Amino acid sequence: MPTPATTTARRACTRTGRRLRRAAVALLLCCTLLGATAACGGEDEAGAAATPTDAVEAQKFAKTRFVANAGLAAGAVYQWIVKPYRAGKFQKGADGQKVALVKAGLAGAFAYNRLKAAANNAKGDPLLAKAIAPVTAGIESLKGLGSKIRKGQVGDADIGAFENVVNQVKDAGQSAGAVVKEKVPSATQLSGG
């Protein structure tokens, strides 16, 4: 019959053994998870997830990004520039003139930025790149109009230039199978927030 001392020693060994097994299982699990994560990661995990894997997927992403950027530009131009201008909000003495001019100035800079991004996105799709190529000069002509609007030095020709370029971008997108719909950006998006 075992003595109480040997029984206590066996229990201690059993507890130690269980602890070692649990530690070994935990270590093995951690190593397995680390190995799986390293195998999936590559050099840049964040960029790898969004990278298209083949030419067809790259073109699809190019069109999707083009539509999103062009839609935001079109929405900004219409909502914050064309509509207030036609309502007379930019005229001296108009109610809320300063706020309207500031928003329109931000919208002008935002629209120029998004149109440049859309033209850059179009390079990923051969048909879209060909359709947008004639419009790139028009996009560049909008570069300083945002600050001109903010200062209140805007006229019919300036508003017409914005409308014309946006319509040309929309038409180019439609001819390449990338239909652009206006999406009005928030005031936070306009201010870069």
N, C-alpha and C positions, 0 to 999 in steps of 0.2 A: 504494500500500500504506500502511495506517495505521501511524503511528509508535507506539512504546510509550507515549508520553505521552497520545496521543489514546485509545488502547485503555484505559488506566487511567482516564481521564476518563469514557469511556463506561460502564465498569463502575461507577464511583462514581455516575453519574447513574442507572443502572439500579437500583442498590441503594437510592438515595434515593427513586426512583420507587416501588419496591416498598414501602418503609416508609411513604410517604405514602398509597399505596392501602390498605395494611393499617390505618393509622390512620383513614382515611376510612371504611372498612368498619366498624371497631370503633365509631367515633362514630355512624354511621348505625344500627347495631344497638342501641347504648345508647339513642339517641333513640327508636327504635321501641319498645323495651321500656318506657321511661319513659312514653311516650304511651299504650301499652296498659294499663299499670298505673293511670295517672291516669284513663283512661276507665272502667275497671272499678270504681274505688274509691268514688266518691261522697264524702260528708262523713265518714262513719265506717265504715271497712272492716269492723271487727270486728262492729259491730252490724248492718250491712247484710246480712251473710251469714246471720244468724239471724232476720231479720225476715220474717214471713210475707207473701206477695205478694197474697193475696186472702182474702176472708172465710172460705171453706171451709178453707183452710190455717191461718188464725188459730184457728179452732175446733178443728182437729185438734191443733195445738200446745197449746191450752188444756187439752184432755182429757189429752194425754200428760203434761203438767206436773202436772196435778191428780193423776193416777194415781201418778206418781212420788213426789210430796210426801206424799200421803195414805198410800201404802204404807210409806214410811219412818216416818211418825208411828205407824202401826199396829204396825209391827215393833218400834219402840222401846218403846211402851207394853207390849206383850205380853212381850218378852224381858227388859226391864230393870225393869219395875214390877210387872205382874200376876204373872208367874211367880215371882219372888223373894218377893213378898208372900204368895202362897199356900203357898210352901215354908217360911214362917216366918222368913225371913232378916232381916226388919225388927224382930223382937222383941228386947227387951233381953236381952243375954247370948248371943244367937245367934252362931254361928260365922261370922265375916266380916260382921257387922252393919254396921260403919262403911263398909266398901267398898261393900256393897250399897245403903246409903242414899245415898252420894255418886253412884254410878252411876244410881240411880233418880231422884235430883234432877236430874242432867244430862239424863236421858232425858225427864223431865217438861218441862223448859224446851225441849229439842229438839223434842218432840212438839207442844208449843204453837206453836212457831215454824213447823214444817212444816204444821200444820193451818191456821194463818193464811195461809201461802203457798198452800195448796191452795184455800182459800176465795177468795183473790185470783185464782188461775188460773181458777177456775170462772166468773168474770165474763166470760171470753172466749167462752163457749159459752152461748147463751140457755137451752137445756134444762137444762144443768148448773147454771147460775146460779139457775134457779128451784128446782131440787131441793135445792141446798145452802143456800138462804136461811133456812129454818127452823132450821138447825143452827148458824148463826153465833153466836147467843147462848150456846149450849153451849160453843163453842170459847172464847169470851171468858171463861167461868166457870173455865176451866182455868188462867188466867194466873198465879196465885200458887201453884198446887199443887206446882210443882217445888221451890220453896224450902221449902215445908211438909214435903214428903217428905224432903228432905235433912236437915232438923232432927229427923226421926223423929216428927213430929206428924201421922201419917197413920192413917186408919182405913178400915173397910170402905166407907164412903160415898165417900171420896176416890178409892179404887181403882175403885169402881163408876162414879164420874163419868167417869173416864178411859175406862174400857171402853165406857160408854154412848155417849159422844161419838164415839169412834172407830167404833163400830158404826153410828151414825147417818150419819157421813160415808161409810162404805163402802156403806151402803144407798142413800144419795142418789146416789152415783156409779154404782152398778149400775142404778138406775132411769133414769139418763140415758145409759146405754151406756158408762160408764167404769168397768169392773170393777177394783176395788182389791185387790191382793194384798200381804200383809205382806212387807216387806223389812227385815230386821234391819240397822240401821246399826252400823258398827264403833264401838269405843270412841273412836277418833280423830274420827269424825264427831260423836259426842256432845259431845266437848269443844271442837268448833269448829275442829279442826285440819285 
